[in-house]
Amino acid sequence: MSTQRYKQMYRPVTGLLLVLSGMAFASNTSVPEGQSRYQASSVADRIVLLPATHAASSQAVGWRSSIAQSQLQWAKAIDGPALELDAKTLDVKGTLVQTDNGPAYFYKATMPGLQSDTLYAYRVKGEGNWSEWLQFRTAKPEFEPFSLLYFGDAQNNLKAHFSRLVRSAQQQVPQAKLVLHAGDLVNSRYGILDHEWGEWFDAIGWVGAMTPQLIAAGNHEYLKSTNAKGEERRVLAAQFTAQFQSLNNGPASLQDTVFYHDYQGVRFVVLNSTAAVEDEALAKVQADWLKQVLSNNPNRWTIAIYHHPMFSVSLGRDNPRLRQYWQPLFEQYKVDLVLQGHDHVYGRYQPENKGPVYMVSVAGPKMYLVSKQARANMAQVGEDTQLFQHLEISESQLTVKAITVTGRLYDSFSLQRQSNGSNLLQQHFKAKVAHCSNKTIADNKCWQGTEFSAAQSASENQ
């Protein structure tokens, strides 16, 4: 498939509602059937901090409401309530998106000219009313140790299950400066199911509005559709492109989903594995871009984030194209850590005990089974376990802790930087391998992720 063809098939949709009749989507949200819990209103919502080009001097934010024109206001944070007296105000035009919850306007804007390592407060406007004041701290311009969080696939029953993980992570790691997501934020692939996006924002809550989120697109961020000629195509969900920030430093054909972001001495490289897996031309486009980004990298550490695993952990999956185009570059330019999702299990692997450490994790309730090959070869694996990762970064060491939703340590290791630039992996802790608790496994899956929905079906209510 040509790059241009991919751009046509995988383009974002903003003014179009994609709904296929007759499809059943029950039990994936807590919204009762027939209700519009997440309709846009005059009150601004879905507020989320996003990466900006210069983390020490700017900050991006996205939000939503029912009006076409909004405002963003910010000021240095103070101990008292008189924030607006010295606030700057920016008018922001919204992007109209038609969803199954009705029309909504999405906004994204950047607060420029900020001072480094400084606490700021900000708010966004709806129709005649402002949101609460929220706050964030800009990065330091030079290397400084910091902590961050990483979440694998959230995807299903977000408010019922993913929210518990987010809150547990916030309790365990309140000092996190960034939150990374490896894609499949939602489940919808056959229509713009706005309830799911509403629940994702409910789940991350104020954490998402006060801690910048770096988000990779997964295959479930792409919607399946059929055009007038009967040809199947995929389009990137409108909610993704209309609200999440593009840094405009990726390949021209993938600006919405491929970018890099530098933060306090770490380069984060976000890739689109869905594009790469399904189109070899797009795998090569990203490889060419990746070579430039990695070869011209002044940062101390490098972390890659994308969706499909380089080395699959669950049954029946393999992504050889990623190993063909991306793995040699990761090794050549000494990428330190690769964070992935998609397989709905946990796995950690360092091929031949050298090069990057590849980690796969899952944050939501959909759970698959670990393959025999992964059990035999990987340093740690796990099933039926919701996890988040706590990363601690210092000048000479990168420490990773995989922690369960209940706060139990499951896996822990560090990469210690050597004088020759390589890393020495030190294993700190490895829990007993978790296995699927479901006694009636079907289709080689532990849980589909919809068995424990908060929303009862019509038959259950009768």
JOJONOR-V143117 format. One line per field, one symbol per residue. ss: DSSP state (h for helix, s for strand, l for the rest). A space follows every 50 residues. Layout:
ss: ???
//
This chain:
ss: llhhhhhhhllsllllllslllllllllllllllllllllllllssssss llllllllssssssslllssssssssllllllhhhhlsssssslsssssl lsssssssssslllllllsssssssllllslllssssllllllllsssss slsllllhhhhhhhhhhhhhhhlllllsssslllllllllsllhhhhhhh hhhhhhhhhhlsssslllhhhssssslllllssssslhhhhhhlllllll lhhhllllsssssllsssssllhhhhhhlhhhhhhhhhhhhhhhhlllll sssssllllllllslllllhhhhhhhhhhhhhllllsssslllllssssl hhhlllsssslsllllsslslhhhhhhllsssllllssssssslllssss ssssllllssssssssslllllsssssssslllllllllllsllssslll lllllllhhhhl
//
